[in-house]
Protein backbone atom coordinates (compact mmCIF):
# COMPACT_ATOMS: atom_id res chain seq x y z
CA UNK A 1 0.00 0.00 0.00
CA UNK A 2 1.29 3.46 -0.88
CA UNK A 3 1.90 5.99 1.84
CA UNK A 4 0.76 9.46 0.90
CA UNK A 5 2.77 12.53 1.76
CA UNK A 6 1.92 16.17 1.35
CA UNK A 7 4.93 18.17 0.22
CA UNK A 8 5.10 21.96 0.19
CA UNK A 9 7.79 23.00 -2.26
CA UNK A 10 9.19 26.43 -3.12
CA UNK A 11 10.33 25.25 -6.56
CA UNK A 12 14.06 25.31 -5.76
CA UNK A 13 15.13 23.61 -2.55
CA UNK A 14 14.56 19.94 -1.77
CA UNK A 15 11.90 19.77 0.97
CA UNK A 16 12.59 17.68 4.09
CA UNK A 17 9.71 15.34 3.21
CA UNK A 18 11.69 14.24 0.14
CA UNK A 19 15.12 14.26 1.76
CA UNK A 20 14.07 11.64 4.31
CA UNK A 21 12.81 9.18 1.69
CA UNK A 22 15.02 6.23 0.71
CA UNK A 23 16.32 5.98 -2.84
CA UNK A 24 13.69 4.60 -5.16
CA UNK A 25 11.08 5.42 -7.74
CA UNK A 26 8.34 7.86 -6.76
CA UNK A 27 5.32 9.41 -8.40
CA UNK A 28 4.59 13.07 -7.69
CA UNK A 29 1.16 14.50 -8.39
CA UNK A 30 0.41 18.19 -8.44
CA UNK A 31 -2.48 19.12 -6.19
CA UNK A 32 -4.26 22.26 -7.27
CA UNK A 33 -7.70 22.18 -5.68
CA UNK A 34 -9.50 25.45 -5.23
CA UNK A 35 -9.80 25.34 -1.43
CA UNK A 36 -10.72 28.18 0.87
CA UNK A 37 -8.12 29.01 3.54
CA UNK A 38 -10.45 27.40 6.12
CA UNK A 39 -10.80 24.19 4.08
CA UNK A 40 -7.04 24.07 3.52
CA UNK A 41 -6.39 24.49 7.25
CA UNK A 42 -8.92 21.75 8.09
CA UNK A 43 -7.35 19.38 5.56
CA UNK A 44 -3.86 20.08 6.88
CA UNK A 45 -5.04 19.51 10.46
CA UNK A 46 -6.64 16.21 9.44
CA UNK A 47 -3.47 15.02 7.70
CA UNK A 48 -1.44 15.97 10.78
CA UNK A 49 -3.80 13.85 12.92
CA UNK A 50 -3.28 10.88 10.59
CA UNK A 51 0.52 11.35 10.79
CA UNK A 52 0.27 11.30 14.60
CA UNK A 53 -1.83 8.12 14.51
CA UNK A 54 -4.90 9.86 15.89
CA UNK A 55 -7.42 7.97 13.77
CA UNK A 56 -10.41 5.73 14.35
CA UNK A 57 -10.71 2.24 12.90
CA UNK A 58 -13.17 1.67 10.06
CA UNK A 59 -15.17 -0.61 12.34
CA UNK A 60 -15.59 2.19 14.90
CA UNK A 61 -16.57 4.73 12.25
CA UNK A 62 -19.04 2.31 10.64
CA UNK A 63 -20.66 1.48 13.99
CA UNK A 64 -21.01 5.20 14.77
CA UNK A 65 -22.60 5.89 11.38
CA UNK A 66 -24.97 2.95 11.77
CA UNK A 67 -26.03 4.22 15.17
CA UNK A 68 -26.31 7.84 14.06
CA UNK A 69 -28.46 7.02 11.02
CA UNK A 70 -30.35 4.17 12.69
CA UNK A 71 -29.11 1.57 10.22
CA UNK A 72 -29.38 -2.09 11.18
CA UNK A 73 -26.21 -4.17 11.07
Buried (B, 14 or more C-beta within 10 A) or exposed (E): EEEEBEEEEEEEEEEEEEEEEEEEEEEEEEEEEEEEEEEEEEEEEEEEEEEEEEEEEEEEEEEEEEEEEEEEE
